[in-house]
Amino acid sequence: MNPQYSAIAIFVAAFFVSGLSGIASLLRSGKEVKKITIITASLNSGLLGLAISLLWYQKFQENIYELMGICVMSGLGGAASLDFILNFLQKGYFASVEKNNKDKDPGPTKEVQQ
């Protein structure tokens, strides 16, 4: 265990760096930047990074810097995956898939010869 850092300080740092990576991902996406989008991006990514740090703290106690790097990557990936899911739901792909399946011909039927 690394005695110079307490567990609480590591978890706070993981939340902070993940939140910053979420803001960086938001700025790279080119979306309109408002206070609420900055807050939601940082909270979403920060909580994902915190969850990763809580889950993997025991494994990476000897290498805290690697744990912080994983938290940054989870913050970037969390923001990107949330954007993908929201775009998928907003464009209504589920409804279009269901509609296309109903409109299709059931296929060839087997005719009985007499």
C-alpha positions as CSV (number, residue, x, y, z in Angstrom):
1,M,0.0,0.0,0.0
2,N,1.2,3.5,-0.8
3,P,1.3,5.3,2.7
4,Q,1.6,8.8,1.3
5,Y,-2.0,8.9,0.0
6,S,-5.1,8.0,2.0
7,A,-7.9,6.0,0.4
8,I,-10.3,9.0,0.6
9,A,-7.8,11.3,-1.2
10,I,-7.4,8.7,-4.0
11,F,-11.2,8.4,-4.4
12,V,-11.6,12.2,-4.5
13,A,-8.8,12.5,-7.0
14,A,-10.4,9.8,-9.2
15,F,-13.7,11.7,-9.1
16,F,-12.0,14.9,-10.0
17,V,-9.8,13.7,-12.9
18,S,-12.7,11.7,-14.3
19,G,-15.0,14.7,-14.1
20,L,-12.4,16.8,-16.0
21,S,-12.1,14.1,-18.7
22,G,-15.9,14.2,-19.1
23,I,-15.7,18.0,-19.6
24,A,-12.9,17.5,-22.1
25,S,-15.1,15.0,-24.0
26,L,-18.0,17.4,-24.0
27,L,-15.8,20.2,-25.4
28,R,-14.5,17.8,-28.1
29,S,-18.0,16.8,-29.1
30,G,-18.8,20.3,-30.4
31,K,-22.1,20.5,-28.6
32,E,-23.4,23.7,-27.1
33,V,-21.8,24.4,-23.8
34,K,-24.1,25.4,-21.0
35,K,-23.8,25.2,-17.3
36,I,-26.1,22.2,-17.0
37,T,-24.3,20.3,-19.7
38,I,-20.9,20.9,-18.0
39,I,-22.4,19.8,-14.6
40,T,-24.0,16.7,-16.1
41,A,-20.9,15.7,-18.1
42,S,-18.6,16.1,-15.1
43,L,-21.0,14.3,-12.7
44,N,-21.6,11.4,-15.0
45,S,-17.9,10.9,-15.8
46,G,-16.8,11.6,-12.2
47,L,-19.2,9.0,-10.8
48,L,-18.0,6.5,-13.3
49,G,-14.4,7.1,-12.4
50,L,-15.3,6.9,-8.7
51,A,-17.0,3.6,-9.3
52,I,-13.9,2.2,-11.1
53,S,-11.6,3.5,-8.4
54,L,-13.8,1.9,-5.7
55,L,-13.9,-1.4,-7.6
56,W,-10.2,-1.6,-8.5
57,Y,-8.6,0.1,-5.5
58,Q,-7.4,-3.2,-3.9
59,K,-5.8,-4.4,-7.2
60,F,-4.0,-1.1,-7.9
61,Q,-2.9,-0.1,-4.4
62,E,0.8,-0.3,-5.4
63,N,0.3,1.7,-8.6
64,I,-2.1,4.6,-7.9
65,Y,-1.1,6.4,-11.1
66,E,-2.3,3.5,-13.2
67,L,-5.6,3.6,-11.4
68,M,-5.9,7.3,-12.1
69,G,-5.2,6.7,-15.8
70,I,-7.9,4.1,-15.9
71,C,-10.3,6.5,-14.2
72,V,-9.5,9.2,-16.8
73,M,-10.2,6.6,-19.6
74,S,-13.5,5.6,-18.0
75,G,-14.5,9.3,-17.7
76,L,-13.8,9.8,-21.4
77,G,-15.6,6.5,-22.4
78,G,-18.5,7.2,-20.1
79,A,-19.3,10.5,-21.7
80,A,-19.0,9.1,-25.2
81,S,-21.1,6.0,-24.4
82,L,-23.8,8.1,-22.8
83,D,-23.9,10.4,-25.9
84,F,-24.2,7.4,-28.1
85,I,-27.1,5.9,-26.1
86,L,-28.9,9.3,-26.0
87,N,-28.5,9.8,-29.7
88,F,-29.7,6.3,-30.4
89,L,-32.9,6.8,-28.3
90,Q,-33.6,10.3,-29.6
91,K,-33.5,9.3,-33.2
92,G,-36.0,6.5,-32.5
93,Y,-34.1,3.6,-33.9
94,F,-36.1,1.1,-31.8
95,A,-39.4,2.3,-33.3
96,S,-38.0,2.1,-36.9
97,V,-36.7,-1.4,-36.4
98,E,-40.0,-2.6,-35.1
99,K,-41.9,-0.8,-37.9
100,N,-39.6,-2.4,-40.5
101,N,-40.2,-5.9,-39.1
102,K,-44.0,-5.5,-39.3
103,D,-43.9,-4.3,-42.9
104,K,-41.8,-7.1,-44.2
105,D,-43.3,-10.0,-46.1
106,P,-43.2,-13.1,-43.9
107,G,-41.4,-15.0,-46.7
108,P,-42.2,-17.7,-49.1
109,T,-44.9,-20.1,-47.9
110,K,-44.9,-23.8,-48.7
111,E,-47.6,-24.6,-51.2
112,V,-49.3,-27.9,-51.0
113,Q,-49.5,-29.7,-54.3
114,Q,-52.7,-31.5,-55.1
